[in-house]
Amino acid sequence: MYALGMSNVGVAEARKNLASVIERAQREPVVIARRGRAQAVVVSPEHFDAMREALEEIEDARAFDEAMEEEGENLPWEQAKVDLGWE
């Protein structure tokens, strides 16, 4: 995974040196900017997958919290597994 560094490169430089931008992205995220404003971020596939998994975990935790706040009867885990045919 990455350290907390991040590098910046202009669009023109990224276009001319795409291979080196991709290589650098294996070590740290690379922000591609136009007129000083970020247009894209290049990251390694491993970092992208880790970010996606972290986001899914956050979404799952949020959905769990919302479900626990709903009114109604909560089903014990052991009974839920039986009802789902997992046991």
TINUDREN-817033 format. One record per atom (N, C-alpha, C, O): atom name; x, z, y. Coordinates in Angstrom, 1 decimal, m for minus. Layout:
BEGIN
  a      u      w      v
 CA      X      Z      Y
...
END
This chain:
BEGIN
  a      u      w      v
  N    0.9    0.0   m1.2
 CA    0.0    0.0    0.0
  C    0.9    0.0    1.2
  O    2.1    0.1    1.1
  N    0.3   m0.1    2.4
 CA    1.0   m0.2    3.6
  C    1.3    1.2    4.2
  O    0.7    2.2    3.9
  N    2.4    1.2    5.0
 CA    2.6    2.3    6.0
  C    1.6    2.0    7.1
  O    0.9    1.0    7.1
  N    1.6    2.8    8.1
 CA    0.6    2.6    9.2
  C    1.0    1.6   10.2
  O    0.3    1.4   11.2
  N    2.1    0.8   10.0
 CA    2.5   m0.2   11.0
  C    1.6   m1.4   10.9
  O    0.8   m1.6   10.0
  N    1.6   m2.2   12.0
 CA    0.9   m3.4   12.1
  C    1.6   m4.3   13.1
  O    2.1   m3.8   14.1
  N    1.8   m5.6   12.8
 CA    2.4   m6.4   13.7
  C    1.5   m7.4   14.3
  O    0.4   m7.7   13.7
  N    1.9   m8.0   15.4
 CA    1.0   m9.0   16.1
  C    1.8  m10.3   16.2
  O    3.0  m10.3   16.4
  N    1.0  m11.4   16.2
 CA    1.6  m12.7   16.3
  C    0.5  m13.6   17.0
  O   m0.7  m13.4   16.8
  N    1.0  m14.5   17.9
 CA    0.1  m15.4   18.5
  C   m0.4  m16.5   17.6
  O    0.2  m16.7   16.6
  N   m1.5  m17.1   18.0
 CA   m2.1  m18.1   17.2
  C   m1.1  m19.3   17.0
  O   m0.9  m19.8   15.8
  N   m0.4  m19.7   18.0
 CA    0.6  m20.8   17.9
  C    1.7  m20.5   16.9
  O    2.1  m21.3   16.1
  N    2.2  m19.2   17.1
 CA    3.3  m18.8   16.2
  C    2.8  m18.7   14.7
  O    3.5  m19.1   13.8
  N    1.6  m18.2   14.5
 CA    1.0  m18.1   13.2
  C    0.9  m19.5   12.6
  O    1.1  m19.7   11.4
  N    0.4  m20.5   13.4
 CA    0.2  m21.8   12.9
  C    1.6  m22.4   12.5
  O    1.7  m23.1   11.4
  N    2.6  m22.2   13.3
 CA    4.0  m22.8   13.0
  C    4.6  m22.0   11.8
  O    5.4  m22.6   11.0
  N    4.4  m20.8   11.6
 CA    5.1  m19.9   10.7
  C    4.1  m19.3    9.7
  O    4.3  m18.1    9.4
  N    3.2  m20.0    9.2
 CA    2.1  m19.4    8.3
  C    2.8  m18.7    7.1
  O    2.3  m17.6    6.7
  N    3.8  m19.3    6.5
 CA    4.4  m18.7    5.3
  C    5.0  m17.4    5.6
  O    4.8  m16.4    4.8
  N    5.6  m17.3    6.8
 CA    6.2  m16.0    7.1
  C    5.2  m14.9    7.5
  O    5.4  m13.7    7.2
  N    4.1  m15.4    8.1
 CA    3.0  m14.5    8.4
  C    2.4  m13.9    7.1
  O    2.1  m12.7    7.0
  N    2.2  m14.8    6.1
 CA    1.7  m14.3    4.8
  C    2.7  m13.4    4.1
  O    2.3  m12.4    3.6
  N    3.9  m13.7    4.2
 CA    5.0  m12.8    3.6
  C    5.0  m11.4    4.3
  O    5.0  m10.4    3.6
  N    4.9  m11.4    5.6
 CA    4.8  m10.2    6.4
  C    3.6   m9.4    6.0
  O    3.6   m8.1    6.0
  N    2.5  m10.1    5.8
 CA    1.2   m9.4    5.5
  C    1.3   m8.6    4.1
  O    0.5   m7.8    3.9
  N    2.3   m9.0    3.3
 CA    2.4   m8.2    2.1
  C    3.0   m6.8    2.3
  O    2.8   m5.9    1.5
  N    3.6   m6.6    3.5
 CA    4.2   m5.3    3.9
  C    3.3   m4.6    4.9
  O    3.3   m3.3    4.9
  N    2.6   m5.3    5.8
 CA    1.8   m4.7    6.8
  C    0.8   m5.6    7.3
  O    1.0   m6.9    7.2
  N   m0.4   m5.1    7.8
 CA   m1.4   m6.1    8.4
  C   m0.7   m6.8    9.6
  O    0.0   m6.3   10.3
  N   m1.1   m8.1    9.7
 CA   m0.7   m8.9   10.8
  C   m1.9   m9.4   11.6
  O   m2.8  m10.0   11.1
  N   m1.9   m9.0   12.9
 CA   m3.0   m9.3   13.8
  C   m2.6  m10.7   14.4
  O   m1.5  m10.8   15.0
  N   m3.5  m11.6   14.3
 CA   m3.3  m12.9   15.0
  C   m4.1  m12.9   16.3
  O   m5.3  m12.7   16.2
  N   m3.4  m13.1   17.4
 CA   m4.1  m12.9   18.7
  C   m4.0  m14.2   19.5
  O   m3.1  m15.0   19.4
  N   m5.1  m14.4   20.3
 CA   m5.1  m15.5   21.3
  C   m5.4  m14.9   22.7
  O   m6.3  m14.1   22.8
  N   m4.5  m15.1   23.6
 CA   m4.6  m14.6   25.0
  C   m4.7  m13.0   24.9
  O   m5.5  m12.4   25.7
  N   m4.0  m12.4   24.0
 CA   m3.9  m11.0   23.9
  C   m5.1  m10.3   23.2
  O   m5.1   m9.1   23.1
  N   m6.0  m11.1   22.7
 CA   m7.2  m10.6   22.0
  C   m7.1  m10.9   20.5
  O   m6.9  m12.1   20.2
  N   m7.3   m9.9   19.7
 CA   m7.2  m10.2   18.2
  C   m8.3  m11.2   17.8
  O   m9.5  m11.1   18.2
  N   m7.9  m12.2   17.0
 CA   m8.8  m13.2   16.5
  C   m9.0  m13.0   15.0
  O  m10.0  m13.4   14.4
  N   m7.9  m12.5   14.3
 CA   m8.0  m12.3   12.9
  C   m6.9  m11.3   12.4
  O   m6.0  m11.1   13.2
  N   m7.1  m10.8   11.2
 CA   m6.1   m9.9   10.7
  C   m5.8  m10.4    9.3
  O   m6.7  m10.7    8.5
  N   m4.5  m10.6    8.9
 CA   m4.1  m11.1    7.6
  C   m3.6   m9.8    6.9
  O   m2.7   m9.1    7.4
  N   m4.1   m9.6    5.7
 CA   m3.7   m8.5    4.8
  C   m3.4   m9.0    3.4
  O   m3.9  m10.1    3.1
  N   m2.7   m8.2    2.7
 CA   m2.4   m8.6    1.3
  C   m3.7   m8.4    0.5
  O   m4.6   m7.7    0.9
  N   m3.8   m9.2   m0.7
 CA   m5.0   m9.0   m1.5
  C   m5.2   m7.6   m2.0
  O   m6.3   m7.1   m2.1
  N   m4.1   m6.9   m2.3
 CA   m4.2   m5.5   m2.7
  C   m4.8   m4.6   m1.6
  O   m5.7   m3.7   m1.9
  N   m4.4   m4.8   m0.4
 CA   m4.9   m4.0    0.7
  C   m6.4   m4.3    1.0
  O   m7.2   m3.4    1.2
  N   m6.7   m5.6    0.9
 CA   m8.1   m6.0    1.1
  C   m9.0   m5.4    0.0
  O  m10.1   m4.8    0.3
  N   m8.6   m5.4   m1.3
 CA   m9.3   m4.8   m2.3
  C   m9.5   m3.3   m2.1
  O  m10.5   m2.7   m2.4
  N   m8.4   m2.6   m1.7
 CA   m8.5   m1.2   m1.4
  C   m9.4   m0.8   m0.3
  O  m10.2    0.1   m0.4
  N   m9.4   m1.7    0.7
 CA  m10.4   m1.4    1.8
  C  m11.8   m1.7    1.4
  O  m12.7   m0.9    1.7
  N  m12.0   m2.7    0.6
 CA  m13.4   m3.0    0.1
  C  m13.9   m1.8   m0.8
  O  m15.0   m1.4   m0.7
  N  m13.0   m1.3   m1.7
 CA  m13.4   m0.2   m2.6
  C  m13.7    1.1   m1.8
  O  m14.6    1.8   m2.0
  N  m12.9    1.3   m0.7
 CA  m13.1    2.5    0.1
  C  m14.4    2.4    0.8
  O  m15.2    3.3    0.9
  N  m14.7    1.2    1.3
 CA  m16.0    1.0    2.0
  C  m17.2    1.2    1.0
  O  m18.2    1.8    1.4
  N  m17.1    0.7   m0.2
 CA  m18.1    0.9   m1.2
  C  m18.3    2.4   m1.5
  O  m19.5    2.8   m1.7
  N  m17.2    3.1   m1.6
 CA  m17.3    4.6   m1.8
  C  m18.0    5.3   m0.7
  O  m18.9    6.1   m0.9
  N  m17.7    4.8    0.5
 CA  m18.4    5.4    1.7
  C  m19.9    5.1    1.7
  O  m20.7    6.0    2.0
  N  m20.2    3.8    1.4
 CA  m21.6    3.4    1.3
  C  m22.3    4.2    0.2
  O  m23.5    4.6    0.4
  N  m21.7    4.4   m1.0
 CA  m22.3    5.2   m2.0
  C  m22.6    6.6   m1.6
  O  m23.6    7.2   m1.9
  N  m21.6    7.2   m0.9
 CA  m21.7    8.6   m0.5
  C  m22.9    8.7    0.5
  O  m23.7    9.7    0.5
  N  m23.0    7.7    1.4
 CA  m24.1    7.7    2.4
  C  m25.4    7.6    1.7
  O  m26.4    8.3    2.0
  N  m25.5    6.7    0.7
 CA  m26.8    6.5    0.0
  C  m27.1    7.8   m0.8
  O  m28.3    8.1   m0.9
  N  m26.1    8.4   m1.4
 CA  m26.4    9.7   m2.1
  C  m26.9   10.7   m1.1
  O  m27.9   11.4   m1.5
  N  m26.3   10.9    0.0
 CA  m26.8   11.9    1.0
  C  m28.2   11.6    1.4
  O  m29.0   12.5    1.5
  N  m28.5   10.3    1.7
 CA  m29.9    9.9    2.0
  C  m30.9   10.3    0.9
  O  m32.0   10.8    1.2
  N  m30.5   10.0   m0.3
 CA  m31.4   10.2   m1.4
  C  m31.6   11.7   m1.6
  O  m32.7   12.2   m1.9
  N  m30.6   12.5   m1.4
 CA  m30.7   14.0   m1.5
  C  m31.6   14.6   m0.4
  O  m32.2   15.6   m0.6
  N  m31.7   13.9    0.7
 CA  m32.6   14.4    1.8
  C  m34.0   14.0    1.6
  O  m34.9   14.6    2.3
  N  m34.3   13.1    0.7
 CA  m35.7   12.6    0.5
  C  m36.5   13.8   m0.1
  O  m36.0   14.6   m0.9
  N  m37.8   13.8    0.3
 CA  m38.7   14.7   m0.3
  C  m39.0   14.3   m1.7
  O  m38.9   13.1   m2.0
  N  m39.4   15.3   m2.5
 CA  m39.8   15.0   m3.9
  C  m38.9   15.7   m4.9
  O  m38.1   16.5   m4.5
  N  m39.3   15.5   m6.1
 CA  m38.6   16.2   m7.2
  C  m37.3   15.5   m7.5
  O  m37.2   14.3   m7.7
  N  m36.2   16.3   m7.7
 CA  m34.9   15.8   m8.1
  C  m34.9   16.0   m9.6
  O  m35.3   17.0  m10.2
  N  m34.3   15.0  m10.3
 CA  m34.2   14.9  m11.7
  C  m32.8   15.4  m12.1
  O  m31.8   14.9  m11.6
  N  m32.8   16.4  m13.0
 CA  m31.4   16.9  m13.5
  C  m30.7   15.7  m14.1
  O  m31.2   14.8  m14.7
  N  m29.3   15.7  m14.0
 CA  m28.5   14.7  m14.4
  C  m28.6   14.4  m15.9
  O  m28.7   13.3  m16.4
  N  m28.7   15.5  m16.7
 CA  m28.8   15.3  m18.2
  C  m30.1   14.6  m18.5
  O  m30.1   13.8  m19.4
  N  m31.2   14.9  m17.8
 CA  m32.5   14.2  m18.1
  C  m32.4   12.8  m17.6
  O  m33.0   11.9  m18.3
  N  m31.8   12.5  m16.5
 CA  m31.6   11.1  m16.0
  C  m30.9   10.3  m17.0
  O  m31.3    9.1  m17.3
  N  m29.8   10.8  m17.6
 CA  m29.1   10.0  m18.7
  C  m30.0    9.7  m19.8
  O  m29.9    8.6  m20.4
  N  m30.8   10.7  m20.3
 CA  m31.7   10.4  m21.4
  C  m32.7    9.4  m21.0
  O  m33.0    8.4  m21.8
  N  m33.3    9.5  m19.8
 CA  m34.3    8.5  m19.3
  C  m33.7    7.1  m19.2
  O  m34.5    6.1  m19.5
  N  m32.5    7.0  m18.9
 CA  m31.8    5.7  m18.8
  C  m31.3    5.1  m20.1
  O  m30.8    4.0  m20.2
  N  m31.4    6.0  m21.2
 CA  m31.0    5.5  m22.5
  C  m29.5    5.6  m22.7
  O  m28.9    5.0  m23.5
  N  m28.8    6.4  m21.8
 CA  m27.4    6.6  m21.9
  C  m27.0    7.6  m22.9
  O  m25.8    7.7  m23.3
  N  m27.9    8.4  m23.4
 CA  m27.7    9.4  m24.4
  C  m28.8    9.4  m25.4
  O  m28.8   10.2  m26.3
END
